[in-house]
Amino acid sequence: MSFNDIFKSNFLENVSSVSVTDMVIAMALAFAIGLFIFVVYKRTFSGVMYSSGFGVTLIALTLISTFVILAVTSNVVLSLGMVGALSIVRFRTAIKEPLDIAFLFWSIAAGIVLAAGMIPLAVFGSVLIGVILLIFCNKKPSDSPYILVITFEERRAEDEILEFLKSSVKKMVIKSKTVSKDGSTELNYEVRLKDNSTEFMSSLAGMHGVTSAVLVSYNGEYMN
């Protein structure tokens, strides 16, 4: 069969189409799995600001990838056109959380596997991935990191602050130091608290030369 024979009308007429029953089953399962992915994302989210729109996007991606693959597998001409159309698509939205990329690929992969007819793999794989994410993402660290911001006027007070922190916190790592022309200094420490106690903050703020002391919970990446 030559390349031109592929596009003859008798070939196109014999192309198999997806039945209504298969479409309903595939789209219903896609919605169910997409909703499951959305619930897992909502329960494992640990970023700064939760976006409900991104969760809905996960459901939509599962549904969209399902009906796209259903169309591609049922018509060879449509599959060629779809490849050309998707090749010019560019996604420019910045992904703020690395884990969000995993959820995006999970939604797309679930839709593709469902449309391919491998329903047990789609269901079992989604449940397994969801359980793993729920276990590892909801696991709380034993020592939660905090960012301590200290501002003081006299530079000689830095040694006193350092000695006080060594005896008041479990672990401390300096992140940045800013010195102004007027003599004020700002120190940023990553600290681990002793027994999650913040009582030392009152003593720290009352030290000679200290103008302010701020303790902030830190959920980002950090080095041990």
Backbone torsions as a table, in degrees:
resi	resn	phi	psi	omega
1	MET	NA	125.8	179.8
2	SER	-82.7	171.5	-179.7
3	PHE	-64.5	-35.4	180.0
4	ASN	-68.7	-29.8	179.8
5	ASP	-66.3	-24.3	-178.3
6	ILE	-63.5	-33.3	-174.9
7	PHE	-97.9	13.7	174.4
8	LYS	-72.4	151.8	-174.7
9	SER	-63.2	-34.5	-178.8
10	ASN	-65.8	-29.5	176.6
11	PHE	-71.5	-43.7	-178.3
12	LEU	-65.1	-32.5	-179.5
13	GLU	-70.5	-24.1	-178.0
14	ASN	-92.5	1.5	179.9
15	VAL	-68.2	131.7	-179.0
16	SER	-72.2	145.3	178.8
17	SER	-116.0	159.5	-179.7
18	VAL	-82.3	133.2	-179.7
19	SER	-74.6	161.5	179.9
20	VAL	-64.1	-37.9	179.4
21	THR	-62.7	-43.8	178.8
22	ASP	-63.8	-39.4	179.6
23	MET	-64.3	-44.2	-179.2
24	VAL	-64.2	-45.1	179.8
25	ILE	-62.7	-45.6	-177.8
26	ALA	-64.2	-45.1	-178.0
27	MET	-70.7	-35.1	177.9
28	ALA	-66.2	-44.2	177.9
29	LEU	-66.7	-36.7	177.9
30	ALA	-62.3	-41.5	177.7
31	PHE	-65.4	-40.9	-179.5
32	ALA	-64.6	-45.4	179.6
33	ILE	-68.5	-40.0	177.0
34	GLY	-61.1	-39.3	176.4
35	LEU	-65.8	-37.5	176.2
36	PHE	-63.9	-42.3	177.5
37	ILE	-62.3	-41.0	178.2
38	PHE	-61.2	-43.5	-179.9
39	VAL	-65.0	-42.6	178.6
40	VAL	-63.5	-41.9	178.4
41	TYR	-61.6	-41.9	-178.1
42	LYS	-66.2	-37.6	-177.3
43	ARG	-79.8	-22.6	-178.1
44	THR	-102.5	-0.8	-177.3
45	PHE	-66.3	132.6	-179.6
46	SER	-137.1	19.2	-179.2
47	GLY	-80.5	-166.3	-177.1
48	VAL	-78.4	-47.3	-176.3
49	MET	-134.7	122.4	-179.0
50	TYR	-76.1	135.7	179.6
51	SER	-115.3	110.8	178.0
52	SER	-68.2	-27.5	178.6
53	GLY	-63.7	-36.3	177.7
54	PHE	-67.3	-36.5	177.5
55	GLY	-63.9	-42.0	176.8
56	VAL	-65.6	-33.6	177.7
57	THR	-61.3	-35.2	178.8
58	LEU	-63.8	-40.9	176.6
59	ILE	-65.1	-44.3	-178.9
60	ALA	-63.7	-39.1	179.8
61	LEU	-63.3	-40.4	178.3
62	THR	-62.1	-45.1	179.4
63	LEU	-66.7	-43.4	-177.3
64	ILE	-65.1	-46.6	-179.6
65	SER	-64.3	-30.0	178.8
66	THR	-67.4	-51.1	-176.3
67	PHE	-74.8	-24.1	174.6
68	VAL	-66.8	-46.4	-179.6
69	ILE	-68.6	-35.1	175.4
70	LEU	-60.4	-42.0	178.9
71	ALA	-68.3	-40.5	-177.7
72	VAL	-65.9	-40.9	-176.9
73	THR	-74.0	-14.5	-177.0
74	SER	-100.4	-9.6	-175.8
75	ASN	-149.2	116.3	-176.5
76	VAL	-68.6	-34.7	179.0
77	VAL	-68.1	-42.2	178.2
78	LEU	-64.3	-34.5	179.3
79	SER	-64.9	-39.0	177.3
80	LEU	-66.1	-40.8	177.4
81	GLY	-67.2	-35.3	179.4
82	MET	-67.2	-38.3	177.4
83	VAL	-61.5	-42.7	178.7
84	GLY	-66.6	-37.2	-179.8
85	ALA	-69.9	-43.1	-178.6
86	LEU	-70.6	-22.6	-179.2
87	SER	-69.8	-17.8	-179.5
88	ILE	-101.9	1.8	179.9
89	VAL	-79.5	134.4	178.4
90	ARG	-127.8	130.4	177.8
91	PHE	-105.0	119.5	-175.6
92	ARG	-113.2	3.5	178.8
93	THR	-73.8	129.1	-178.8
94	ALA	-74.6	135.1	176.1
95	ILE	-93.3	114.9	-174.3
96	LYS	-81.2	-35.1	-178.2
97	GLU	-109.8	129.4	179.8
98	PRO	-58.5	-32.6	-178.5
99	LEU	-69.1	-23.3	178.8
100	ASP	-62.2	-31.0	178.4
101	ILE	-64.0	-39.2	178.8
102	ALA	-63.2	-40.5	178.8
103	PHE	-67.0	-36.8	177.5
104	LEU	-63.5	-48.0	179.4
105	PHE	-66.7	-34.0	177.3
106	TRP	-61.9	-45.4	-179.9
107	SER	-63.3	-45.5	-179.3
108	ILE	-65.5	-45.1	-178.8
109	ALA	-64.0	-39.0	179.2
110	ALA	-63.2	-41.0	178.0
111	GLY	-65.8	-39.0	179.5
112	ILE	-66.4	-45.0	-178.9
113	VAL	-65.3	-39.5	177.8
114	LEU	-63.1	-46.4	-178.9
115	ALA	-65.2	-26.4	178.1
116	ALA	-77.0	-5.7	177.6
117	GLY	91.5	2.7	-179.5
118	MET	-92.5	69.0	-175.4
119	ILE	-64.5	-46.1	178.8
120	PRO	-57.9	-39.9	179.8
121	LEU	-65.5	-41.0	-179.9
122	ALA	-64.1	-43.8	-178.3
123	VAL	-70.6	-50.6	-178.6
124	PHE	-64.0	-43.2	180.0
125	GLY	-63.6	-40.4	179.6
126	SER	-67.1	-41.2	178.6
127	VAL	-64.7	-42.5	-179.7
128	LEU	-63.7	-45.9	178.6
129	ILE	-62.4	-42.4	179.5
130	GLY	-61.8	-43.2	179.8
131	VAL	-64.2	-43.1	179.9
132	ILE	-62.7	-43.9	179.3
133	LEU	-65.3	-39.9	179.3
134	LEU	-64.3	-35.9	-178.9
135	ILE	-71.8	-50.5	-171.9
136	PHE	-81.8	-35.1	-177.8
137	CYS	-76.0	-27.8	179.4
138	ASN	-91.4	2.7	178.2
139	LYS	-76.6	118.4	-177.2
140	LYS	-85.6	135.9	176.7
141	PRO	-68.2	150.1	-179.1
142	SER	-67.1	-36.1	178.2
143	ASP	-117.8	107.5	179.7
144	SER	-77.9	132.5	179.9
145	PRO	-79.6	147.9	176.3
146	TYR	-132.0	153.2	173.4
147	ILE	-105.6	123.2	179.7
148	LEU	-108.1	120.6	-179.8
149	VAL	-110.2	119.0	-177.5
150	ILE	-120.8	130.7	176.6
151	THR	-119.4	129.0	179.9
152	PHE	-141.5	158.1	-175.1
153	GLU	-92.8	-46.9	-176.3
154	GLU	-89.4	129.1	-176.7
155	ARG	-69.6	-24.9	178.8
156	ARG	-70.9	-15.0	178.9
157	ALA	-73.4	-12.0	-177.4
158	GLU	-63.3	-40.3	-179.9
159	ASP	-65.1	-39.9	179.0
160	GLU	-65.8	-40.3	178.6
161	ILE	-63.5	-41.8	-178.9
162	LEU	-63.5	-44.5	179.3
163	GLU	-65.7	-37.3	179.6
164	PHE	-66.9	-41.5	-179.2
165	LEU	-67.3	-36.8	-180.0
166	LYS	-60.1	-32.1	-179.1
167	SER	-93.0	-9.7	-173.9
168	SER	-106.0	-24.3	-178.4
169	VAL	-120.2	161.3	-178.6
170	LYS	-74.4	-41.4	-177.7
171	LYS	-150.6	144.6	179.7
172	MET	-145.5	139.0	178.0
173	VAL	-136.4	125.5	-179.7
174	ILE	-74.3	134.1	-178.8
175	LYS	-104.1	-39.8	179.2
176	SER	-159.1	158.9	177.6
177	LYS	-141.7	125.3	-178.7
178	THR	-120.5	124.8	-179.4
179	VAL	-115.9	126.6	179.5
180	SER	-97.4	163.7	-179.7
181	LYS	-68.0	-26.9	-179.6
182	ASP	-78.6	0.6	176.7
183	GLY	99.8	-9.6	179.2
184	SER	-77.2	148.0	-177.2
185	THR	-131.7	141.0	176.7
186	GLU	-121.3	126.9	179.5
187	LEU	-114.6	137.4	176.1
188	ASN	-119.0	118.7	-179.6
189	TYR	-118.0	144.1	164.3
190	GLU	-95.0	121.3	-174.4
191	VAL	-125.1	154.4	171.1
192	ARG	-117.8	126.2	-173.2
193	LEU	-80.8	156.0	172.9
194	LYS	-90.4	116.2	179.5
195	ASP	56.6	30.1	179.3
196	ASN	54.4	31.1	-179.5
197	SER	-93.8	134.4	178.7
198	THR	-113.5	18.7	-177.9
199	GLU	-65.3	-25.9	-178.1
200	PHE	-66.6	-17.8	-177.4
201	MET	-63.5	-36.1	179.1
202	SER	-65.5	-42.5	178.3
203	SER	-67.8	-36.9	179.6
204	LEU	-65.4	-44.3	-179.5
205	ALA	-66.8	-24.9	-179.5
206	GLY	-88.7	-0.3	179.8
207	MET	-68.7	152.8	-178.3
208	HIS	-65.1	126.3	178.1
209	GLY	94.1	-16.7	-179.2
210	VAL	-82.2	125.1	179.4
211	THR	-96.0	-30.5	178.8
212	SER	-158.2	152.2	176.9
213	ALA	-144.2	122.4	-175.5
214	VAL	-125.6	132.3	178.1
215	LEU	-116.0	122.7	-174.7
216	VAL	-125.2	134.7	174.9
217	SER	-66.7	136.9	-174.0
218	TYR	-118.5	118.1	-177.8
219	ASN	-110.2	2.8	-176.5
220	GLY	-84.4	-168.6	178.9
221	GLU	-76.6	143.0	179.3
222	TYR	-147.6	162.1	-179.8
223	MET	-105.2	138.0	177.7
224	ASN	-79.0	NA	NA
